[in-house]
Amino acid sequence: MATEVEAQIAGNVWKIEKAVGDELAEEDVILIIESMKMEIPVEAPCSGRLSEIRVAEGDSIEEGLVLAVIE
């Protein structure tokens, strides 16, 4: 079953750390969001394969947006 990874805060996608197809362990950093001059890591909530990344570096995002999908 697929797990959607959502933004917990609004900001900008600063850096994408993983690529589609990568195997993830729980708590691996998928990407980093910049918000209020702070860097906030977005971690994998579970282990699995990263099947989608729905944002690009530099994108402005809102809280609740689906950033990635893990299968």
PDB file of N, H, CA, C and O in Angstrom:
ATOM      1  N   MET A   1       0.838  -1.169   0.000  1.00  0.00           N
ATOM      2  CA  MET A   1       0.000   0.000   0.000  1.00  0.00           C
ATOM      3  C   MET A   1       0.893   1.247   0.000  1.00  0.00           C
ATOM      4  O   MET A   1       1.901   1.291   0.706  1.00  0.00           O
ATOM      5  N   ALA A   2       0.531   2.230  -0.771  1.00  0.00           N
ATOM      6  H   ALA A   2      -0.288   2.194  -1.344  1.00  0.00           H
ATOM      7  CA  ALA A   2       1.313   3.452  -0.901  1.00  0.00           C
ATOM      8  C   ALA A   2       1.106   4.370   0.302  1.00  0.00           C
ATOM      9  O   ALA A   2       0.010   4.454   0.858  1.00  0.00           O
ATOM     10  N   THR A   3       2.177   5.051   0.689  1.00  0.00           N
ATOM     11  H   THR A   3       3.067   4.982   0.238  1.00  0.00           H
ATOM     12  CA  THR A   3       2.136   6.025   1.777  1.00  0.00           C
ATOM     13  C   THR A   3       2.483   7.390   1.211  1.00  0.00           C
ATOM     14  O   THR A   3       3.542   7.565   0.608  1.00  0.00           O
ATOM     15  N   GLU A   4       1.598   8.353   1.402  1.00  0.00           N
ATOM     16  H   GLU A   4       0.739   8.210   1.893  1.00  0.00           H
ATOM     17  CA  GLU A   4       1.858   9.714   0.937  1.00  0.00           C
ATOM     18  C   GLU A   4       2.600  10.478   2.031  1.00  0.00           C
ATOM     19  O   GLU A   4       2.260  10.387   3.210  1.00  0.00           O
ATOM     20  N   VAL A   5       3.613  11.228   1.621  1.00  0.00           N
ATOM     21  H   VAL A   5       3.889  11.302   0.663  1.00  0.00           H
ATOM     22  CA  VAL A   5       4.391  12.053   2.538  1.00  0.00           C
ATOM     23  C   VAL A   5       3.931  13.489   2.328  1.00  0.00           C
ATOM     24  O   VAL A   5       4.104  14.046   1.244  1.00  0.00           O
ATOM     25  N   GLU A   6       3.345  14.092   3.363  1.00  0.00           N
ATOM     26  H   GLU A   6       3.205  13.640   4.244  1.00  0.00           H
ATOM     27  CA  GLU A   6       2.784  15.438   3.248  1.00  0.00           C
ATOM     28  C   GLU A   6       3.667  16.467   3.938  1.00  0.00           C
ATOM     29  O   GLU A   6       4.397  16.153   4.878  1.00  0.00           O
ATOM     30  N   ALA A   7       3.586  17.705   3.452  1.00  0.00           N
ATOM     31  H   ALA A   7       2.993  17.960   2.688  1.00  0.00           H
ATOM     32  CA  ALA A   7       4.292  18.821   4.076  1.00  0.00           C
ATOM     33  C   ALA A   7       3.618  19.154   5.400  1.00  0.00           C
ATOM     34  O   ALA A   7       2.397  19.294   5.463  1.00  0.00           O
ATOM     35  N   GLN A   8       4.400  19.278   6.435  1.00  0.00           N
ATOM     36  H   GLN A   8       5.393  19.164   6.384  1.00  0.00           H
ATOM     37  CA  GLN A   8       3.870  19.631   7.749  1.00  0.00           C
ATOM     38  C   GLN A   8       3.903  21.140   7.992  1.00  0.00           C
ATOM     39  O   GLN A   8       3.390  21.630   8.997  1.00  0.00           O
ATOM     40  N   ILE A   9       4.520  21.870   7.048  1.00  0.00           N
ATOM     41  H   ILE A   9       4.938  21.471   6.232  1.00  0.00           H
ATOM     42  CA  ILE A   9       4.663  23.313   7.171  1.00  0.00           C
ATOM     43  C   ILE A   9       4.777  23.915   5.770  1.00  0.00           C
ATOM     44  O   ILE A   9       5.268  23.260   4.851  1.00  0.00           O
ATOM     45  N   ALA A  10       4.332  25.139   5.608  1.00  0.00           N
ATOM     46  H   ALA A  10       3.932  25.671   6.354  1.00  0.00           H
ATOM     47  CA  ALA A  10       4.482  25.835   4.330  1.00  0.00           C
ATOM     48  C   ALA A  10       5.916  26.348   4.212  1.00  0.00           C
ATOM     49  O   ALA A  10       6.563  26.636   5.219  1.00  0.00           O
ATOM     50  N   GLY A  11       6.404  26.461   2.983  1.00  0.00           N
ATOM     51  H   GLY A  11       5.878  26.228   2.165  1.00  0.00           H
ATOM     52  CA  GLY A  11       7.755  26.971   2.758  1.00  0.00           C
ATOM     53  C   GLY A  11       8.173  26.732   1.329  1.00  0.00           C
ATOM     54  O   GLY A  11       7.339  26.705   0.424  1.00  0.00           O
ATOM     55  N   ASN A  12       9.466  26.559   1.126  1.00  0.00           N
ATOM     56  H   ASN A  12      10.143  26.581   1.862  1.00  0.00           H
ATOM     57  CA  ASN A  12      10.027  26.282  -0.194  1.00  0.00           C
ATOM     58  C   ASN A  12      10.848  25.007  -0.134  1.00  0.00           C
ATOM     59  O   ASN A  12      11.512  24.734   0.866  1.00  0.00           O
ATOM     60  N   VAL A  13      10.801  24.222  -1.213  1.00  0.00           N
ATOM     61  H   VAL A  13      10.261  24.444  -2.025  1.00  0.00           H
ATOM     62  CA  VAL A  13      11.636  23.025  -1.294  1.00  0.00           C
ATOM     63  C   VAL A  13      13.065  23.501  -1.535  1.00  0.00           C
ATOM     64  O   VAL A  13      13.377  24.056  -2.589  1.00  0.00           O
ATOM     65  N   TRP A  14      13.922  23.278  -0.552  1.00  0.00           N
ATOM     66  H   TRP A  14      13.668  22.827   0.304  1.00  0.00           H
ATOM     67  CA  TRP A  14      15.290  23.754  -0.635  1.00  0.00           C
ATOM     68  C   TRP A  14      16.183  22.744  -1.342  1.00  0.00           C
ATOM     69  O   TRP A  14      16.960  23.113  -2.222  1.00  0.00           O
ATOM     70  N   LYS A  15      16.075  21.452  -0.958  1.00  0.00           N
ATOM     71  H   LYS A  15      15.444  21.153  -0.243  1.00  0.00           H
ATOM     72  CA  LYS A  15      16.935  20.417  -1.547  1.00  0.00           C
ATOM     73  C   LYS A  15      16.230  19.072  -1.516  1.00  0.00           C
ATOM     74  O   LYS A  15      15.604  18.710  -0.519  1.00  0.00           O
ATOM     75  N   ILE A  16      16.335  18.338  -2.613  1.00  0.00           N
ATOM     76  H   ILE A  16      16.843  18.632  -3.422  1.00  0.00           H
ATOM     77  CA  ILE A  16      15.810  16.974  -2.677  1.00  0.00           C
ATOM     78  C   ILE A  16      16.984  16.024  -2.472  1.00  0.00           C
ATOM     79  O   ILE A  16      17.959  16.052  -3.222  1.00  0.00           O
ATOM     80  N   GLU A  17      16.877  15.190  -1.457  1.00  0.00           N
ATOM     81  H   GLU A  17      16.084  15.167  -0.847  1.00  0.00           H
ATOM     82  CA  GLU A  17      17.976  14.304  -1.051  1.00  0.00           C
ATOM     83  C   GLU A  17      17.919  12.922  -1.703  1.00  0.00           C
ATOM     84  O   GLU A  17      18.953  12.272  -1.858  1.00  0.00           O
ATOM     85  N   LYS A  18      16.735  12.471  -2.083  1.00  0.00           N
ATOM     86  H   LYS A  18      15.895  13.000  -1.957  1.00  0.00           H
ATOM     87  CA  LYS A  18      16.561  11.123  -2.638  1.00  0.00           C
ATOM     88  C   LYS A  18      15.990  11.203  -4.050  1.00  0.00           C
ATOM     89  O   LYS A  18      15.489  12.247  -4.468  1.00  0.00           O
ATOM     90  N   ALA A  19      16.069  10.091  -4.779  1.00  0.00           N
ATOM     91  H   ALA A  19      16.476   9.243  -4.440  1.00  0.00           H
ATOM     92  CA  ALA A  19      15.556  10.022  -6.150  1.00  0.00           C
ATOM     93  C   ALA A  19      14.497   8.928  -6.249  1.00  0.00           C
ATOM     94  O   ALA A  19      14.487   7.985  -5.458  1.00  0.00           O
ATOM     95  N   VAL A  20      13.614   9.065  -7.222  1.00  0.00           N
ATOM     96  H   VAL A  20      13.622   9.831  -7.865  1.00  0.00           H
ATOM     97  CA  VAL A  20      12.608   8.037  -7.473  1.00  0.00           C
ATOM     98  C   VAL A  20      13.327   6.709  -7.699  1.00  0.00           C
ATOM     99  O   VAL A  20      14.302   6.634  -8.446  1.00  0.00           O
ATOM    100  N   GLY A  21      12.829   5.669  -7.043  1.00  0.00           N
ATOM    101  H   GLY A  21      12.036   5.730  -6.437  1.00  0.00           H
ATOM    102  CA  GLY A  21      13.428   4.342  -7.147  1.00  0.00           C
ATOM    103  C   GLY A  21      14.332   3.994  -5.980  1.00  0.00           C
ATOM    104  O   GLY A  21      14.663   2.825  -5.784  1.00  0.00           O
ATOM    105  N   ASP A  22      14.743   5.000  -5.194  1.00  0.00           N
ATOM    106  H   ASP A  22      14.474   5.950  -5.354  1.00  0.00           H
ATOM    107  CA  ASP A  22      15.600   4.745  -4.038  1.00  0.00           C
ATOM    108  C   ASP A  22      14.842   3.936  -2.984  1.00  0.00           C
ATOM    109  O   ASP A  22      13.645   4.129  -2.777  1.00  0.00           O
ATOM    110  N   GLU A  23      15.554   3.039  -2.332  1.00  0.00           N
ATOM    111  H   GLU A  23      16.527   2.882  -2.501  1.00  0.00           H
ATOM    112  CA  GLU A  23      15.006   2.309  -1.192  1.00  0.00           C
ATOM    113  C   GLU A  23      15.222   3.170   0.047  1.00  0.00           C
ATOM    114  O   GLU A  23      16.312   3.697   0.265  1.00  0.00           O
ATOM    115  N   LEU A  24      14.181   3.306   0.848  1.00  0.00           N
ATOM    116  H   LEU A  24      13.295   2.878   0.670  1.00  0.00           H
ATOM    117  CA  LEU A  24      14.227   4.153   2.030  1.00  0.00           C
ATOM    118  C   LEU A  24      14.054   3.333   3.297  1.00  0.00           C
ATOM    119  O   LEU A  24      13.316   2.348   3.324  1.00  0.00           O
ATOM    120  N   ALA A  25      14.744   3.757   4.341  1.00  0.00           N
ATOM    121  H   ALA A  25      15.343   4.558   4.319  1.00  0.00           H
ATOM    122  CA  ALA A  25      14.505   3.238   5.683  1.00  0.00           C
ATOM    123  C   ALA A  25      13.666   4.282   6.406  1.00  0.00           C
ATOM    124  O   ALA A  25      13.714   5.464   6.066  1.00  0.00           O
ATOM    125  N   GLU A  26      12.912   3.860   7.384  1.00  0.00           N
ATOM    126  H   GLU A  26      12.873   2.900   7.660  1.00  0.00           H
ATOM    127  CA  GLU A  26      12.133   4.805   8.182  1.00  0.00           C
ATOM    128  C   GLU A  26      13.064   5.880   8.733  1.00  0.00           C
ATOM    129  O   GLU A  26      14.142   5.569   9.241  1.00  0.00           O
ATOM    130  N   GLU A  27      12.657   7.127   8.635  1.00  0.00           N
ATOM    131  H   GLU A  27      11.781   7.380   8.223  1.00  0.00           H
ATOM    132  CA  GLU A  27      13.370   8.316   9.097  1.00  0.00           C
ATOM    133  C   GLU A  27      14.482   8.786   8.163  1.00  0.00           C
ATOM    134  O   GLU A  27      15.187   9.735   8.507  1.00  0.00           O
ATOM    135  N   ASP A  28      14.673   8.161   6.986  1.00  0.00           N
ATOM    136  H   ASP A  28      14.101   7.391   6.706  1.00  0.00           H
ATOM    137  CA  ASP A  28      15.597   8.719   5.995  1.00  0.00           C
ATOM    138  C   ASP A  28      15.068  10.079   5.549  1.00  0.00           C
ATOM    139  O   ASP A  28      13.859  10.253   5.393  1.00  0.00           O
ATOM    140  N   VAL A  29      15.959  11.038   5.345  1.00  0.00           N
ATOM    141  H   VAL A  29      16.941  10.897   5.472  1.00  0.00           H
ATOM    142  CA  VAL A  29      15.553  12.361   4.877  1.00  0.00           C
ATOM    143  C   VAL A  29      15.306  12.295   3.368  1.00  0.00           C
ATOM    144  O   VAL A  29      16.197  11.937   2.597  1.00  0.00           O
ATOM    145  N   ILE A  30      14.079  12.646   2.960  1.00  0.00           N
ATOM    146  H   ILE A  30      13.355  12.936   3.586  1.00  0.00           H
ATOM    147  CA  ILE A  30      13.709  12.643   1.545  1.00  0.00           C
ATOM    148  C   ILE A  30      14.039  13.996   0.915  1.00  0.00           C
ATOM    149  O   ILE A  30      14.620  14.065  -0.168  1.00  0.00           O
ATOM    150  N   LEU A  31      13.660  15.065   1.607  1.00  0.00           N
ATOM    151  H   LEU A  31      13.187  15.009   2.487  1.00  0.00           H
ATOM    152  CA  LEU A  31      13.933  16.411   1.109  1.00  0.00           C
ATOM    153  C   LEU A  31      13.974  17.382   2.267  1.00  0.00           C
ATOM    154  O   LEU A  31      13.628  17.041   3.398  1.00  0.00           O
ATOM    155  N   ILE A  32      14.408  18.611   1.965  1.00  0.00           N
ATOM    156  H   ILE A  32      14.689  18.888   1.046  1.00  0.00           H
ATOM    157  CA  ILE A  32      14.512  19.639   2.990  1.00  0.00           C
ATOM    158  C   ILE A  32      13.680  20.843   2.560  1.00  0.00           C
ATOM    159  O   ILE A  32      13.779  21.319   1.429  1.00  0.00           O
ATOM    160  N   ILE A  33      12.861  21.320   3.489  1.00  0.00           N
ATOM    161  H   ILE A  33      12.780  20.933   4.408  1.00  0.00           H
ATOM    162  CA  ILE A  33      12.033  22.502   3.264  1.00  0.00           C
ATOM    163  C   ILE A  33      12.670  23.675   4.005  1.00  0.00           C
ATOM    164  O   ILE A  33      13.121  23.534   5.141  1.00  0.00           O
ATOM    165  N   GLU A  34      12.701  24.829   3.348  1.00  0.00           N
ATOM    166  H   GLU A  34      12.335  24.943   2.424  1.00  0.00           H
ATOM    167  CA  GLU A  34      13.131  26.049   4.014  1.00  0.00           C
ATOM    168  C   GLU A  34      11.877  26.835   4.382  1.00  0.00           C
ATOM    169  O   GLU A  34      11.037  27.122   3.529  1.00  0.00           O
ATOM    170  N   SER A  35      11.763  27.177   5.656  1.00  0.00           N
ATOM    171  H   SER A  35      12.445  26.944   6.349  1.00  0.00           H
ATOM    172  CA  SER A  35      10.618  27.941   6.143  1.00  0.00           C
ATOM    173  C   SER A  35      11.089  28.825   7.289  1.00  0.00           C
ATOM    174  O   SER A  35      11.737  28.348   8.221  1.00  0.00           O
ATOM    175  N   MET A  36      10.769  30.096   7.221  1.00  0.00           N
ATOM    176  H   MET A  36      10.243  30.484   6.464  1.00  0.00           H
ATOM    177  CA  MET A  36      11.148  31.054   8.263  1.00  0.00           C
ATOM    178  C   MET A  36      12.651  31.020   8.531  1.00  0.00           C
ATOM    179  O   MET A  36      13.089  31.097   9.679  1.00  0.00           O
ATOM    180  N   LYS A  37      13.434  30.904   7.457  1.00  0.00           N
ATOM    181  H   LYS A  37      13.078  30.842   6.524  1.00  0.00           H
ATOM    182  CA  LYS A  37      14.904  30.880   7.512  1.00  0.00           C
ATOM    183  C   LYS A  37      15.457  29.681   8.264  1.00  0.00           C
ATOM    184  O   LYS A  37      16.592  29.709   8.739  1.00  0.00           O
ATOM    185  N   MET A  38      14.650  28.620   8.373  1.00  0.00           N
ATOM    186  H   MET A  38      13.728  28.597   7.986  1.00  0.00           H
ATOM    187  CA  MET A  38      15.091  27.377   8.993  1.00  0.00           C
ATOM    188  C   MET A  38      15.001  26.266   7.958  1.00  0.00           C
ATOM    189  O   MET A  38      14.135  26.294   7.083  1.00  0.00           O
ATOM    190  N   GLU A  39      15.896  25.288   8.059  1.00  0.00           N
ATOM    191  H   GLU A  39      16.599  25.265   8.769  1.00  0.00           H
ATOM    192  CA  GLU A  39      15.855  24.105   7.205  1.00  0.00           C
ATOM    193  C   GLU A  39      15.168  22.984   7.975  1.00  0.00           C
ATOM    194  O   GLU A  39      15.594  22.612   9.068  1.00  0.00           O
ATOM    195  N   ILE A  40      14.098  22.450   7.387  1.00  0.00           N
ATOM    196  H   ILE A  40      13.752  22.752   6.499  1.00  0.00           H
ATOM    197  CA  ILE A  40      13.294  21.428   8.053  1.00  0.00           C
ATOM    198  C   ILE A  40      13.339  20.143   7.219  1.00  0.00           C
ATOM    199  O   ILE A  40      12.810  20.114   6.108  1.00  0.00           O
ATOM    200  N   PRO A  41      13.966  19.080   7.744  1.00  0.00           N
ATOM    201  CA  PRO A  41      14.022  17.828   6.997  1.00  0.00           C
ATOM    202  C   PRO A  41      12.663  17.132   6.967  1.00  0.00           C
ATOM    203  O   PRO A  41      11.938  17.119   7.962  1.00  0.00           O
ATOM    204  N   VAL A  42      12.335  16.564   5.831  1.00  0.00           N
ATOM    205  H   VAL A  42      12.924  16.574   5.023  1.00  0.00           H
ATOM    206  CA  VAL A  42      11.123  15.750   5.693  1.00  0.00           C
ATOM    207  C   VAL A  42      11.595  14.301   5.645  1.00  0.00           C
ATOM    208  O   VAL A  42      12.287  13.892   4.713  1.00  0.00           O
ATOM    209  N   GLU A  43      11.213  13.537   6.654  1.00  0.00           N
ATOM    210  H   GLU A  43      10.651  13.870   7.411  1.00  0.00           H
ATOM    211  CA  GLU A  43      11.672  12.161   6.795  1.00  0.00           C
ATOM    212  C   GLU A  43      10.635  11.158   6.306  1.00  0.00           C
ATOM    213  O   GLU A  43       9.432  11.420   6.320  1.00  0.00           O
ATOM    214  N   ALA A  44      11.127  10.012   5.877  1.00  0.00           N
ATOM    215  H   ALA A  44      12.104   9.799   5.865  1.00  0.00           H
ATOM    216  CA  ALA A  44      10.246   8.922   5.474  1.00  0.00           C
ATOM    217  C   ALA A  44       9.518   8.393   6.713  1.00  0.00           C
ATOM    218  O   ALA A  44      10.166   8.067   7.708  1.00  0.00           O
ATOM    219  N   PRO A  45       8.183   8.301   6.673  1.00  0.00           N
ATOM    220  CA  PRO A  45       7.438   7.777   7.817  1.00  0.00           C
ATOM    221  C   PRO A  45       7.506   6.253   7.930  1.00  0.00           C
ATOM    222  O   PRO A  45       7.114   5.677   8.945  1.00  0.00           O
ATOM    223  N   CYS A  46       8.012   5.606   6.867  1.00  0.00           N
ATOM    224  H   CYS A  46       8.331   6.073   6.042  1.00  0.00           H
ATOM    225  CA  CYS A  46       8.111   4.153   6.837  1.00  0.00           C
ATOM    226  C   CYS A  46       9.204   3.758   5.851  1.00  0.00           C
ATOM    227  O   CYS A  46       9.692   4.594   5.091  1.00  0.00           O
ATOM    228  N   SER A  47       9.582   2.504   5.865  1.00  0.00           N
ATOM    229  H   SER A  47       9.186   1.825   6.483  1.00  0.00           H
ATOM    230  CA  SER A  47      10.550   2.020   4.885  1.00  0.00           C
ATOM    231  C   SER A  47       9.802   1.639   3.609  1.00  0.00           C
ATOM    232  O   SER A  47       8.594   1.400   3.634  1.00  0.00           O
ATOM    233  N   GLY A  48      10.529   1.585   2.500  1.00  0.00           N
ATOM    234  H   GLY A  48      11.509   1.779   2.480  1.00  0.00           H
ATOM    235  CA  GLY A  48       9.942   1.221   1.220  1.00  0.00           C
ATOM    236  C   GLY A  48      10.703   1.841   0.067  1.00  0.00           C
ATOM    237  O   GLY A  48      11.817   2.337   0.241  1.00  0.00           O
ATOM    238  N   ARG A  49      10.102   1.813  -1.107  1.00  0.00           N
ATOM    239  H   ARG A  49       9.198   1.411  -1.249  1.00  0.00           H
ATOM    240  CA  ARG A  49      10.723   2.382  -2.307  1.00  0.00           C
ATOM    241  C   ARG A  49      10.052   3.709  -2.627  1.00  0.00           C
ATOM    242  O   ARG A  49       8.825   3.802  -2.630  1.00  0.00           O
ATOM    243  N   LEU A  50      10.849   4.727  -2.894  1.00  0.00           N
ATOM    244  H   LEU A  50      11.846   4.651  -2.891  1.00  0.00           H
ATOM    245  CA  LEU A  50      10.324   6.037  -3.263  1.00  0.00           C
ATOM    246  C   LEU A  50       9.800   5.949  -4.698  1.00  0.00           C
ATOM    247  O   LEU A  50      10.580   5.835  -5.644  1.00  0.00           O
ATOM    248  N   SER A  51       8.479   6.003  -4.854  1.00  0.00           N
ATOM    249  H   SER A  51       7.845   6.096  -4.086  1.00  0.00           H
ATOM    250  CA  SER A  51       7.884   5.811  -6.179  1.00  0.00           C
ATOM    251  C   SER A  51       7.564   7.122  -6.886  1.00  0.00           C
ATOM    252  O   SER A  51       7.470   7.151  -8.113  1.00  0.00           O
ATOM    253  N   GLU A  52       7.393   8.214  -6.127  1.00  0.00           N
ATOM    254  H   GLU A  52       7.469   8.190  -5.130  1.00  0.00           H
ATOM    255  CA  GLU A  52       7.097   9.522  -6.734  1.00  0.00           C
ATOM    256  C   GLU A  52       7.673  10.636  -5.894  1.00  0.00           C
ATOM    257  O   GLU A  52       7.692  10.559  -4.666  1.00  0.00           O
ATOM    258  N   ILE A  53       8.140  11.670  -6.563  1.00  0.00           N
ATOM    259  H   ILE A  53       8.124  11.732  -7.561  1.00  0.00           H
ATOM    260  CA  ILE A  53       8.443  12.947  -5.925  1.00  0.00           C
ATOM    261  C   ILE A  53       7.606  13.959  -6.693  1.00  0.00           C
ATOM    262  O   ILE A  53       7.787  14.126  -7.899  1.00  0.00           O
ATOM    263  N   ARG A  54       6.704  14.626  -6.013  1.00  0.00           N
ATOM    264  H   ARG A  54       6.557  14.490  -5.033  1.00  0.00           H
ATOM    265  CA  ARG A  54       5.735  15.505  -6.669  1.00  0.00           C
ATOM    266  C   ARG A  54       6.114  16.982  -6.642  1.00  0.00           C
ATOM    267  O   ARG A  54       5.320  17.831  -7.049  1.00  0.00           O
ATOM    268  N   VAL A  55       7.314  17.295  -6.169  1.00  0.00           N
ATOM    269  H   VAL A  55       7.959  16.606  -5.839  1.00  0.00           H
ATOM    270  CA  VAL A  55       7.778  18.682  -6.117  1.00  0.00           C
ATOM    271  C   VAL A  55       9.180  18.758  -6.705  1.00  0.00           C
ATOM    272  O   VAL A  55       9.838  17.738  -6.909  1.00  0.00           O
ATOM    273  N   ALA A  56       9.625  19.974  -6.973  1.00  0.00           N
ATOM    274  H   ALA A  56       9.090  20.803  -6.807  1.00  0.00           H
ATOM    275  CA  ALA A  56      10.978  20.215  -7.480  1.00  0.00           C
ATOM    276  C   ALA A  56      11.662  21.220  -6.565  1.00  0.00           C
ATOM    277  O   ALA A  56      11.000  21.976  -5.854  1.00  0.00           O
ATOM    278  N   GLU A  57      12.986  21.223  -6.588  1.00  0.00           N
ATOM    279  H   GLU A  57      13.523  20.609  -7.165  1.00  0.00           H
ATOM    280  CA  GLU A  57      13.723  22.206  -5.802  1.00  0.00           C
ATOM    281  C   GLU A  57      13.280  23.606  -6.217  1.00  0.00           C
ATOM    282  O   GLU A  57      13.166  23.905  -7.406  1.00  0.00           O
ATOM    283  N   GLY A  58      13.035  24.452  -5.233  1.00  0.00           N
ATOM    284  H   GLY A  58      13.128  24.209  -4.268  1.00  0.00           H
ATOM    285  CA  GLY A  58      12.602  25.819  -5.484  1.00  0.00           C
ATOM    286  C   GLY A  58      11.096  26.017  -5.455  1.00  0.00           C
ATOM    287  O   GLY A  58      10.620  27.152  -5.421  1.00  0.00           O
ATOM    288  N   ASP A  59      10.338  24.915  -5.470  1.00  0.00           N
ATOM    289  H   ASP A  59      10.725  23.993  -5.498  1.00  0.00           H
ATOM    290  CA  ASP A  59       8.870  25.029  -5.430  1.00  0.00           C
ATOM    291  C   ASP A  59       8.413  25.626  -4.105  1.00  0.00           C
ATOM    292  O   ASP A  59       8.966  25.323  -3.048  1.00  0.00           O
ATOM    293  N   SER A  60       7.401  26.473  -4.179  1.00  0.00           N
ATOM    294  H   SER A  60       6.952  26.720  -5.038  1.00  0.00           H
ATOM    295  CA  SER A  60       6.726  26.995  -2.998  1.00  0.00           C
ATOM    296  C   SER A  60       5.613  26.015  -2.654  1.00  0.00           C
ATOM    297  O   SER A  60       4.832  25.635  -3.526  1.00  0.00           O
ATOM    298  N   ILE A  61       5.533  25.602  -1.388  1.00  0.00           N
ATOM    299  H   ILE A  61       6.167  25.911  -0.680  1.00  0.00           H
ATOM    300  CA  ILE A  61       4.555  24.582  -1.002  1.00  0.00           C
ATOM    301  C   ILE A  61       3.715  25.061   0.170  1.00  0.00           C
ATOM    302  O   ILE A  61       4.121  25.939   0.932  1.00  0.00           O
ATOM    303  N   GLU A  62       2.547  24.471   0.296  1.00  0.00           N
ATOM    304  H   GLU A  62       2.217  23.758  -0.323  1.00  0.00           H
ATOM    305  CA  GLU A  62       1.628  24.753   1.395  1.00  0.00           C
ATOM    306  C   GLU A  62       1.556  23.536   2.307  1.00  0.00           C
ATOM    307  O   GLU A  62       1.814  22.412   1.876  1.00  0.00           O
ATOM    308  N   GLU A  63       1.207  23.761   3.557  1.00  0.00           N
ATOM    309  H   GLU A  63       0.998  24.674   3.908  1.00  0.00           H
ATOM    310  CA  GLU A  63       1.017  22.678   4.509  1.00  0.00           C
ATOM    311  C   GLU A  63      -0.038  21.709   3.980  1.00  0.00           C
ATOM    312  O   GLU A  63      -1.085  22.130   3.490  1.00  0.00           O
ATOM    313  N   GLY A  64       0.244  20.411   4.083  1.00  0.00           N
ATOM    314  H   GLY A  64       1.095  20.069   4.481  1.00  0.00           H
ATOM    315  CA  GLY A  64      -0.697  19.385   3.645  1.00  0.00           C
ATOM    316  C   GLY A  64      -0.484  18.892   2.226  1.00  0.00           C
ATOM    317  O   GLY A  64      -1.067  17.883   1.830  1.00  0.00           O
ATOM    318  N   LEU A  65       0.346  19.589   1.451  1.00  0.00           N
ATOM    319  H   LEU A  65       0.820  20.409   1.774  1.00  0.00           H
ATOM    320  CA  LEU A  65       0.634  19.166   0.072  1.00  0.00           C
ATOM    321  C   LEU A  65       1.360  17.826   0.085  1.00  0.00           C
ATOM    322  O   LEU A  65       2.260  17.624   0.900  1.00  0.00           O
ATOM    323  N   VAL A  66       0.986  16.910  -0.802  1.00  0.00           N
ATOM    324  H   VAL A  66       0.255  17.074  -1.464  1.00  0.00           H
ATOM    325  CA  VAL A  66       1.693  15.630  -0.917  1.00  0.00           C
ATOM    326  C   VAL A  66       3.007  15.884  -1.653  1.00  0.00           C
ATOM    327  O   VAL A  66       3.015  16.332  -2.799  1.00  0.00           O
ATOM    328  N   LEU A  67       4.107  15.593  -0.980  1.00  0.00           N
ATOM    329  H   LEU A  67       4.100  15.228  -0.049  1.00  0.00           H
ATOM    330  CA  LEU A  67       5.438  15.825  -1.519  1.00  0.00           C
ATOM    331  C   LEU A  67       5.995  14.611  -2.246  1.00  0.00           C
ATOM    332  O   LEU A  67       6.671  14.741  -3.267  1.00  0.00           O
ATOM    333  N   ALA A  68       5.706  13.434  -1.713  1.00  0.00           N
ATOM    334  H   ALA A  68       5.156  13.328  -0.884  1.00  0.00           H
ATOM    335  CA  ALA A  68       6.278  12.205  -2.255  1.00  0.00           C
ATOM    336  C   ALA A  68       5.381  11.024  -1.903  1.00  0.00           C
ATOM    337  O   ALA A  68       4.498  11.124  -1.051  1.00  0.00           O
ATOM    338  N   VAL A  69       5.631   9.893  -2.586  1.00  0.00           N
ATOM    339  H   VAL A  69       6.348   9.812  -3.278  1.00  0.00           H
ATOM    340  CA  VAL A  69       4.880   8.660  -2.327  1.00  0.00           C
ATOM    341  C   VAL A  69       5.880   7.519  -2.159  1.00  0.00           C
ATOM    342  O   VAL A  69       6.810   7.356  -2.949  1.00  0.00           O
ATOM    343  N   ILE A  70       5.658   6.739  -1.110  1.00  0.00           N
ATOM    344  H   ILE A  70       4.903   6.871  -0.468  1.00  0.00           H
ATOM    345  CA  ILE A  70       6.498   5.567  -0.809  1.00  0.00           C
ATOM    346  C   ILE A  70       5.648   4.325  -0.979  1.00  0.00           C
ATOM    347  O   ILE A  70       4.522   4.269  -0.486  1.00  0.00           O
ATOM    348  N   GLU A  71       6.179   3.327  -1.673  1.00  0.00           N
ATOM    349  H   GLU A  71       7.095   3.373  -2.073  1.00  0.00           H
ATOM    350  CA  GLU A  71       5.468   2.044  -1.838  1.00  0.00           C
ATOM    351  C   GLU A  71       6.243   0.931  -1.185  1.00  0.00           C
ATOM    352  O   GLU A  71       5.812  -0.221  -1.214  1.00  0.00           O
TER     353      GLU A  71
END
